Amino acid sequence: MKLDISTWEEFAVSSIFEIRNGRGITAEEIAENPGTLKAVQSGEENNGVMGSISAGYCAEMNYVYSESMCLTVARTGTAGFVSFQPDGCVAGDSAKLLLLKHKEPTVAVLLFLQVVLQQLRFKYSYGRKVTELKYSSEAIDLPVQRNADGAPVVDGTHQFHPEGYVPDWQFMENYIRSLNHQPITTVNSAAAVSPLVVLTWGEFVFGDLISEIYKGKPHTKNELDPVLPTGDTSRSLRYITRTAENNGCEMLVVRDPSLEGAVEAGNAISIGDTTATCFYQSGDFITGDHMVVVRAEWLNTYTGVFVTTLLNAEAYRYSYGRAFIMSSIRNTRVRLPIQRDADGDPLIDDTHQFHPEGYTPDWRFIEDYMRSLPYGDSIPEVGEC
């Protein structure tokens, strides 16, 4: 089902949801009062759930909870992150409960609204907190109920909108139900994967393997226009930052003409220099602050994923404020399989382009190995947001 958001109308969050502030819940309380009600705080991991607690105890303590399906929004930390809680939850002091107004919630409607609300998240970066006053006044675009002639249905009570528009709940329901996905499959077998004998590999200085390394042009979220999940992604760009999630992609942004001078072509490695997060980027992208871009003649999807795995294994060296700056990246040593002749002896490159002793990485072996892994036939899909 194709979406045409040009016909949607703007609604205040407070007209759609009752927003209830959570109260402090400790890990000790959860441990001492076990139950089935999810306790939710800020945080994306495990959908914000920190444990399960007794609903009776929450009622006794006058905590903010719902035993019906609902949404929550993180107040701090991962501020603006919206989670769907299918069995209800109790909200801690770093989260808020979002309860649907004037409408019995369904899974499909709440999932639709969750995705729409997530588009507000960029407003709460850099330490900005989600307050009840600010969040309730935020505006979201939603489909509206219409008559047979296409004119908007007008509700005389104006409970959702000053003009009397009514959200089209059935459209939301139908749209989510119309979505489908294909399970990831593989024809590869784990038993067919050749074992790696790392002891026979050569040690290379990473800087000797690459052709370019430079800082990407930094952009902040505030200067970018995010692509709504219901919008056209054909002219979008991936915004690559230091996040360790989603292949470094923080969000999709509109490919505005003003960005063209800063667009990085795909087939590159992105590295967050203060976080040592390394990812292969297959398609065009733009970067946030403190991002390094690496290019090489041997780089492709398979070699890129293989090498970034090795680079990420070095991340532990750059904790406690140590940055993975360009000189450190160049000087990083990685072990790679080397080209050998029929007798198993290393092939020597007289130009010594990659190694003082003339060893050359066996990029063909790396590609074949990556293709042979279970789900290796799905590797070309990486690098997408």
Residue, then its C-alpha position, 0 to 999 in steps of 0.5 A: m500500500k503506497l502512502d500519500i502523506s500530502t493528504w495528512e493533517e497535523f495533530a498535537v501529540s496531546s490530542i492523541f495520547e495521555i502522557r503520564n510521567g513515570r516514577g522511580i523504580t529500583a532494581e532492588e524493588i524488581a528483584e524483591n517483587p517479581g511479577t509479569l508486568k514489564a518495568v520500563q526505563s530509558g534505553e533502547e536495549n531490550n525495548g527499554v525493559m529493565g525487568s518484570i515486577s508485580a502489578g499488585y506492588c505497583a498499584e500499592m506503590n501508586y506507580v504509573y502503569s498500564e496493564s493494557m498495550c501502550l507506548t513509552v517514550a524515554r525522558t533522558g539518556t535515549a531521549g525520544f526513543v519510543s517503545f511498544q509494550p504489547d502487555g502493558c508496563v510500569a514506567g520508571d522515572s526516566a520514561k513516560l507512559l503514552l496512553l491512546k485517547h478516545k480510541e481502544p488501542t490495537v497492535a497495528v495502530l500503536l505500531f503505526l504511531q510508534v514509528v511516526l513518533q520516532q521521527l521526533r527523536f532528533k529533537y531531543s539529542y545533545g542532552r535535551k530532555v523529554t518534558e511533558l509540556k514540550y512533548s505534548s505540544e509536539a505535532i505529528d502528521l497522520p492520515v484523516q478520515r474522509n467522506a466518499d467525495g474525499a472531503p475530511v470528516v469533521d467531528g463536532t466535538h473537536q476532540f482531536h483537532p481544532e478543525g474537527y479532523v479525526p485520525d483514520w484509525q482504520f487506515m493505520e490498521n490496514y496499512i500495518r497489516s498490509l506490510n510483509h517481509q521475507p524471512i532471511t534465508t541461506v543456502n550455505s551450510a556451516a559445515a562447508v565453511s573452511p576453517l581459518v588458520v590465522l597463524t599462517w597469515g601475514e601481519f600488515v600495517f593498515g595504512d599500507l593497504i589503503s589509498e585514502i583516509y580523511k575526515g568526512k564533512p560533519h553535519t548535525k541533525n538540526e541541519l538535516d531533514p529526516v525522511l519519514p518512514t512513510g516518505d519517499t526513500s528513493r532520494s534519501l541519504r544515510y546519515i552515518t555517525r559514531t553510533a554502534e547501531n544499525n551499521g552506523c546509520e542514525m537516520l535517513v535524510v532527504r538528499d537536498p541539493s545543498l548536501e551534494g558537495a558533502v556526499e560520500a560515495g559508497n564502497a567505503i569504510s566509516i570510522g567514528d574516531t572517538t568511539a572506534t566504531c567501524f562499518y562498511q558503507s555500500g551506498d552513498f552517505i553523509t557523516g556526522d562529527h568526528m567521522v573518518v572515511v577510508r577507501a582502498e582499491w581492494l574494497n568491496t562488500y565482502t572484503g569490507v565486512f571482513v576488514t571492519t570486523l578486524l578493525n572493530a576487534e581493536a576497539y578495546r584499545y581506544s576506551y577511556g577517552r583514547a580516540f581512534i585518530m587517523s594516525s592510529i588507524r594507519n598504524t593499526r596492525v591486522r592479520l590477513p591471509i596471504q597469497r601463496d603458490a601451489d607449494g604453499d609458499p608466499l607469493i612475493d611482490d617485488t614492489h613491496q606495496f603492502h608488506p616489507e617482505g613482499y606479502t600480498p593479502d589474498w583478497r580472493f580467499i577473503e571473498d570466497y570465505m565470506r560468501s561461504l558463511p551461513y547467510g554469506d549470500s545475504i552479505p550484499e544487503v549490508g550497509e543499508c539503513 
